Amino acid sequence: MISKKTKYALIALGYLAEHSTGEPILISELAKEGNIPKKFLEAILVALRKGGVLKSKIGKGGGYMLALPPASITIGKVVSILEGGFALVECLNDNVKAVCEECGDPACCGIRLVMSDVKQAIDSVLGSTTLADMVERSDNARQKKSKIMDFSI
């Protein structure tokens, strides 16, 4: 499961992608529109700026904007910046050199082999899905939902 930090980041990035005019957007606007605690969002945005996803402008007219086009920012990059990777079992986490206590031979561990396949599938989806894709899917779902008529009485 992704953390609240990553979920809030994706909400804020989605807002920035949808409302991109080339001008920075204030943290207060992002926090309000995304229903995100402002102080928590500040730390998230700093991490994303350091990760190369956002640019910031200080002072009057300042705020945050995307550093890259939405079609160039993968969800996997965001997850990597904020989560440091994604693994279902500790022995598959690239950032931790852990060996399962229960497993004597990781190369033959059935659990590890299956979870490795799952990790590869997740990494593939996260690595090929962009912020633009996420925004487009959301817009399409909204349009589809708005065309549904309710005939209940």
SEGUGU-759060 format. One line per 8 residues: number of its first residue (from 1); their letters; for each residue x, y, z of N, C-alpha, C. Coordinates in pm, 1 decimal. Layout:
<rs>
NUM) a) X/Y/Z/X/Y/Z/X/Y/Z; ...
</rs>
This chain:
<rs>
1) miskktky) 84.1/-116.9/0.0/0.0/0.0/0.0/89.3/124.2/0.0; 53.7/222.8/-79.3/130.8/347.3/-78.5/93.7/427.2/46.2; 184.6/511.1/89.5/162.1/592.4/208.3/74.2/712.6/175.3; 23.6/777.1/280.3/-53.4/900.4/263.4/31.9/1005.0/192.7; 161.4/1006.0/223.9/253.0/1101.7/163.4/249.6/1089.8/11.1; 257.0/967.9/-39.2/256.4/945.7/-184.1/119.0/976.1/-242.7; 14.8/938.7/-172.0/-121.0/967.5/-220.5/-142.3/1119.2/-229.6; -102.5/1192.2/-126.8/-115.1/1337.9/-128.8/-30.1/1397.9/-241.2
9) alialgyl) 87.4/1342.7/-262.4/174.3/1391.9/-370.2/105.5/1375.7/-504.9; 45.4/1260.7/-527.5/-23.0/1235.9/-654.7/-144.0/1327.1/-672.0; -214.3/1354.7/-562.7/-327.4/1448.3/-568.9/-277.4/1587.2/-608.9; -171.2/1633.7/-542.2/-116.8/1767.0/-571.4/-60.8/1774.3/-713.1; 10.7/1670.2/-754.2/65.9/1668.0/-890.3/-45.3/1665.2/-994.5; -150.8/1591.3/-967.1/-265.0/1588.4/-1058.5/-327.2/1726.5/-1073.1; -339.9/1796.8/-961.1/-394.1/1933.0/-964.9/-302.5/2024.7/-1046.1; -172.2/2014.2/-1021.7/-77.0/2096.5/-1097.3/-84.0/2065.7/-1246.5
17) aehstgep) -99.1/1939.6/-1281.2/-107.0/1900.5/-1422.8/-234.3/1954.8/-1487.4; -345.2/1948.5/-1414.8/-473.2/1995.0/-1469.5/-481.0/2147.0/-1479.4; -411.6/2216.0/-1390.7/-422.8/2361.6/-1384.2/-292.9/2431.8/-1423.1; -215.3/2366.5/-1505.7/-86.6/2420.6/-1546.1/-104.8/2534.3/-1645.7; -56.2/2652.4/-1605.8/-60.4/2769.5/-1694.0/80.5/2824.0/-1715.6; 178.5/2755.1/-1658.1/314.8/2804.8/-1664.0/348.0/2893.5/-1545.6; 246.1/2926.8/-1467.6/264.8/3008.9/-1348.1/260.9/2919.3/-1224.3; 338.7/2955.7/-1122.5/338.7/2875.1/-999.1/203.5/2878.3/-929.1
25) iliselak) 175.1/2771.7/-858.5/52.1/2760.9/-779.3/92.1/2757.4/-632.5; 22.6/2835.5/-551.4/52.8/2844.5/-408.7/27.8/2712.2/-336.4; 108.6/2687.9/-235.2/89.7/2568.7/-151.7/-49.1/2571.4/-88.4; -93.6/2688.8/-45.4/-224.9/2699.4/18.9/-336.9/2655.9/-74.9; -325.5/2687.8/-203.3/-426.5/2645.7/-301.0/-422.4/2494.3/-320.1; -300.8/2439.4/-333.2/-286.6/2294.1/-348.0/-342.3/2220.8/-227.0; -312.5/2272.8/-108.1/-359.7/2209.4/15.5/-512.2/2214.2/23.7; -568.8/2330.6/-8.1/-714.7/2346.3/-1.2/-785.1/2257.7/-103.6
33) egnipkkf) -740.5/2263.8/-227.9/-806.2/2188.4/-334.9/-790.3/2037.8/-318.3; -678.0/1994.5/-261.4/-654.8/1852.1/-242.6/-694.2/1800.0/-106.4; -743.5/1891.6/-20.0/-778.8/1855.5/117.1/-659.9/1788.3/187.2; -545.4/1855.2/178.6/-419.4/1803.2/231.0/-368.9/1898.4/338.7; -325.1/1846.2/454.4/-267.2/1934.2/556.1/-148.0/2011.8/498.9; -150.4/2144.0/515.4/-52.7/2231.7/450.3/91.6/2199.1/491.3; 118.2/2182.7/619.1/255.1/2155.6/665.7/306.8/2024.3/608.5; 221.2/1923.3/603.1/259.4/1793.3/547.2/288.4/1808.4/398.1
41) leailval) 203.8/1884.8/329.6/221.4/1907.2/186.1/352.6/1979.4/157.2; 390.0/2074.5/241.4/515.2/2147.0/221.5/633.8/2051.1/214.6; 638.8/1955.7/307.6/748.7/1858.6/310.0/746.1/1769.2/185.8; 627.8/1732.5/142.9/612.3/1648.4/23.3/663.3/1723.4/-100.6; 623.8/1848.4/-113.1/662.2/1927.0/-230.0/813.1/1951.8/-234.5; 874.1/1970.1/-118.8/1019.8/1986.9/-113.6/1088.4/1860.3/-165.5; 1040.2/1744.0/-121.5/1098.3/1617.0/-167.8/1081.9/1601.9/-319.0; 966.6/1638.7/-371.7/942.9/1628.6/-515.6/1028.3/1728.6/-593.8
49) rkggvlks) 1053.8/1845.0/-534.7/1142.4/1942.7/-598.8/1284.9/1887.7/-602.6; 1328.6/1833.6/-491.8/1463.8/1775.4/-486.7/1476.0/1656.6/-582.2; 1365.7/1587.7/-605.2/1363.9/1473.6/-696.2/1351.7/1512.3/-842.9; 1339.0/1642.5/-871.4/1334.7/1689.7/-1008.9/1197.9/1690.0/-1074.0; 1093.2/1667.2/-996.0/957.3/1663.9/-1050.7/893.7/1802.2/-1049.6; 930.9/1883.9/-952.0/873.4/2017.7/-937.6/980.9/2125.3/-943.2; 935.8/2246.1/-976.7/1016.9/2366.6/-964.7/942.1/2458.2/-868.4; 1016.2/2542.9/-801.7/950.7/2637.0/-711.7/998.9/2778.5/-740.3
57) kigkgggy) 914.8/2872.3/-705.3/948.6/3013.7/-718.6/918.7/3077.5/-583.5; 1014.7/3152.0/-532.9/1000.8/3214.8/-402.0/953.7/3358.3/-418.7; 880.4/3406.5/-319.9/839.4/3546.6/-318.1/702.2/3568.1/-378.3; 675.0/3696.4/-407.2/544.8/3732.7/-463.3/526.3/3660.5/-596.3; 409.3/3598.1/-614.8/383.2/3521.0/-735.5/452.2/3386.2/-732.8; 497.6/3347.9/-614.8/569.4/3221.4/-601.3/476.6/3103.1/-581.0; 537.4/2987.9/-573.9/463.3/2864.8/-555.7/536.3/2751.3/-625.8; 461.0/2649.9/-663.3/517.7/2531.6/-728.6/455.6/2509.6/-865.5
65) mlalppas) 538.1/2453.4/-954.3/490.6/2413.2/-1086.9/567.2/2287.8/-1127.0; 513.2/2216.8/-1222.8/580.1/2095.8/-1270.6/711.1/2132.5/-1338.8; 815.3/2054.9/-1312.3/945.9/2077.2/-1375.4/952.7/2012.5/-1512.5; 862.7/1919.6/-1537.6/858.1/1844.1/-1663.3/714.2/1839.0/-1711.4; 692.6/1809.3/-1838.4/554.7/1790.4/-1885.0/491.7/1669.6/-1813.8; 360.5/1673.7/-1789.1/294.1/1562.3/-1720.6/317.5/1426.3/-1788.0; 335.7/1426.1/-1918.9/359.3/1300.3/-1991.3/500.2/1245.9/-1969.1; 585.8/1323.9/-1904.0/722.8/1280.1/-1876.2/744.2/1239.1/-1731.0
73) itigkvvs) 642.8/1255.9/-1648.1/653.8/1220.9/-1505.9/579.7/1090.0/-1482.5; 653.2/984.6/-1451.6/587.0/856.7/-1425.6/544.7/848.0/-1279.9; 440.2/771.4/-1257.0/394.3/746.4/-1120.5/504.9/673.0/-1045.2; 578.4/587.9/-1115.6/689.3/515.3/-1054.6/796.5/608.9/-1001.3; 823.5/717.8/-1071.9/924.2/814.8/-1024.4/877.8/878.8/-894.5; 751.3/913.8/-888.1/696.0/975.5/-767.4/704.0/877.0/-650.3; 662.5/752.7/-674.7/668.6/650.5/-570.2/813.1/630.2/-525.2; 904.0/626.4/-619.3/1045.4/606.9/-587.0/1099.8/721.4/-501.7
81) ileggfal) 1064.7/843.9/-535.9/1111.8/960.3/-460.2/1059.8/955.5/-316.5; 932.4/923.9/-300.3/869.8/933.9/-168.6/873.0/804.6/-87.2; 872.9/691.4/-155.1/870.3/563.8/-83.5/1005.7/494.1/-85.1; 1090.7/533.9/-179.7/1219.7/467.3/-192.3/1207.9/331.5/-258.7; 1102.5/308.4/-331.1/1080.6/179.7/-396.7/955.9/113.3/-343.4; 926.9/-3.0/-397.7/803.2/-72.2/-362.3/829.3/-222.2/-364.5; 810.7/-287.3/-252.5/828.5/-432.7/-246.2/726.2/-491.7/-151.5; 675.6/-608.7/-187.3/575.0/-674.3/-103.7/637.1/-756.2/9.1
89) veclndnv) 759.3/-798.8/-9.5/832.4/-868.2/96.3/967.7/-800.5/111.6; 1017.1/-798.2/232.6/1138.5/-722.4/262.9/1259.7/-766.9/181.4; 1268.1/-895.3/151.1/1385.5/-945.0/78.9/1390.7/-897.7/-66.6; 1283.2/-837.0/-116.3/1282.2/-782.2/-252.8/1301.5/-631.2/-254.9; 1312.1/-570.4/-137.6/1331.3/-426.4/-129.4/1474.6/-393.1/-167.1; 1492.3/-315.1/-272.5/1624.9/-278.3/-321.8/1704.2/-195.6/-221.6; 1633.7/-125.3/-132.3/1700.3/-36.6/-37.0/1741.7/-107.3/91.9; 1698.0/-230.0/109.0/1728.9/-304.9/230.9/1794.3/-436.2/191.6
97) kavceecg) 1907.6/-462.9/249.0/1975.3/-590.6/223.1/1931.0/-690.1/329.9; 1808.9/-736.5/317.8/1752.4/-827.1/417.2/1732.2/-965.5/357.6; 1746.6/-1062.1/442.7/1719.1/-1200.9/406.3/1611.7/-1249.2/502.0; 1511.3/-1316.3/448.5/1403.7/-1367.1/533.0/1457.9/-1470.3/632.3; 1416.4/-1457.8/756.8/1457.3/-1553.3/859.7/1404.2/-1693.0/829.2; 1286.3/-1699.6/770.5/1221.1/-1827.7/745.5/1278.6/-1900.0/623.9; 1351.6/-1829.6/542.0/1394.7/-1885.3/414.8/1544.8/-1911.9/417.2; 1581.3/-2032.2/389.5/1722.6/-2065.6/386.3/1786.9/-2036.7/251.6
105) dpaccgir) 1709.2/-2040.8/144.7/1763.7/-2023.9/10.5/1671.7/-1933.2/-71.6; 1699.8/-1801.6/-76.4/1612.4/-1707.5/-148.0/1591.2/-1743.3/-294.9; 1689.4/-1806.2/-357.6/1677.0/-1840.6/-499.5/1570.2/-1946.5/-524.2; 1536.4/-2023.3/-420.5/1437.3/-2130.8/-435.3/1310.4/-2105.8/-354.3; 1300.3/-1990.6/-291.2/1183.8/-1959.7/-206.9/1063.6/-1929.6/-295.7; 959.5/-2010.0/-285.7/838.4/-1992.7/-366.4/770.5/-1859.1/-342.0; 765.8/-1817.2/-216.8/702.3/-1688.9/-183.7/777.9/-1575.4/-252.3; 908.2/-1576.7/-239.6/991.2/-1471.6/-299.5/976.8/-1471.7/-451.8
113) lvmsdvkq) 972.9/-1588.9/-512.8/960.9/-1598.1/-658.3/828.2/-1540.1/-707.5; 719.3/-1573.3/-636.7/587.7/-1521.1/-675.2/581.9/-1369.8/-651.4; 629.3/-1324.7/-535.9/625.9/-1181.6/-504.7/718.6/-1102.1/-596.6; 822.6/-1164.9/-646.6/909.9/-1100.5/-744.5/834.1/-1074.6/-874.3; 752.2/-1170.5/-916.2/669.2/-1150.9/-1035.7/568.9/-1037.3/-1014.7; 509.1/-1034.2/-896.1/413.2/-928.4/-864.3/484.1/-792.3/-865.7; 601.9/-785.5/-805.8/679.4/-661.4/-803.4/711.8/-615.3/-945.1; 750.7/-707.4/-1031.2/782.0/-670.9/-1169.9/659.3/-614.8/-1241.4
121) aidsvlgs) 542.6/-674.3/-1216.2/419.5/-625.5/-1278.5/385.1/-485.3/-1227.9; 397.9/-465.6/-1097.7/369.7/-333.8/-1040.2/468.6/-230.8/-1093.4; 596.5/-265.7/-1092.5/699.2/-174.0/-1144.0/672.6/-138.3/-1289.8; 625.2/-234.8/-1367.6/595.7/-210.3/-1508.5/482.3/-108.5/-1523.3; 376.1/-126.3/-1446.4/262.3/-34.0/-1453.9/302.8/104.2/-1404.0; 369.6/110.2/-1289.2/410.1/239.8/-1234.5/510.6/310.5/-1324.6; 598.2/232.9/-1388.0/700.5/291.0/-1473.6/649.9/335.3/-1609.5; 535.8/283.0/-1651.3/483.5/319.1/-1783.6/360.9/410.9/-1775.7
129) ttladmve) 310.8/434.9/-1656.0/195.5/522.3/-1639.1/243.4/659.9/-1596.3; 202.4/761.2/-1670.8/247.7/897.2/-1642.9/140.8/977.2/-1569.4; 181.8/1091.5/-1522.4/89.3/1184.0/-1458.8/-20.8/1223.9/-1557.7; 16.0/1242.5/-1683.4/-83.7/1276.1/-1786.9/-185.0/1162.5/-1801.9; -137.0/1037.6/-1797.9/-227.5/922.0/-1805.7/-325.3/921.8/-1688.6; -273.2/948.5/-1568.0/-356.7/948.1/-1448.2/-466.1/1054.7/-1459.0; -428.6/1174.2/-1501.5/-525.4/1283.6/-1515.2/-628.3/1249.2/-1622.3; -582.8/1193.7/-1734.0/-674.6/1156.6/-1842.1/-773.6/1049.0/-1796.3
137) rsdnarqk) -725.2/950.4/-1724.4/-814.8/844.7/-1675.5/-919.8/901.0/-1581.5; -879.5/994.3/-1496.2/-972.7/1057.1/-1404.0/-1077.5/1138.5/-1479.3; -1032.3/1215.9/-1577.3/-1125.6/1295.1/-1659.3/-1223.8/1205.4/-1733.2; -1173.6/1096.7/-1791.6/-1261.2/1003.4/-1863.6/-1364.1/940.9/-1771.0; -1322.5/905.7/-1649.6/-1415.7/846.3/-1553.3/-1523.6/947.0/-1513.2; -1483.6/1074.5/-1494.8/-1580.3/1178.8/-1461.2/-1681.2/1198.8/-1573.1; -1632.3/1201.4/-1697.4/-1721.7/1218.9/-1811.9/-1818.6/1102.5/-1824.4; -1767.6/983.3/-1807.4/-1851.5/864.2/-1816.3/-1957.4/865.2/-1706.4
145) kskimdfs) -1917.1/903.8/-1586.5/-2009.9/906.9/-1473.9/-2118.1/1012.7/-1495.6; -2082.0/1126.1/-1553.5/-2179.5/1233.2/-1574.3/-2284.1/1197.6/-1679.3; -2254.9/1101.0/-1764.4/-2349.8/1060.0/-1867.5/-2445.6/952.0/-1819.4; -2424.3/901.7/-1698.7/-2512.4/798.8/-1643.4/-2639.4/866.8/-1591.4; -2751.8/817.4/-1637.1/-2879.8/874.8/-1593.0/-2938.9/783.6/-1487.4; -2994.3/845.6/-1386.1/-3057.2/770.8/-1278.2/-3208.5/782.2/-1295.8; -3272.9/669.4/-1322.3/-3416.1/669.2/-1348.0/-3496.9/625.8/-1224.4; -3433.5/624.7/-1108.9/-3505.7/581.0/-990.6/-3609.3/685.1/-948.6
153) i) -3714.2/635.7/-888.3/-3823.3/724.9/-846.3/-3830.4/725.7/-695.9
</rs>
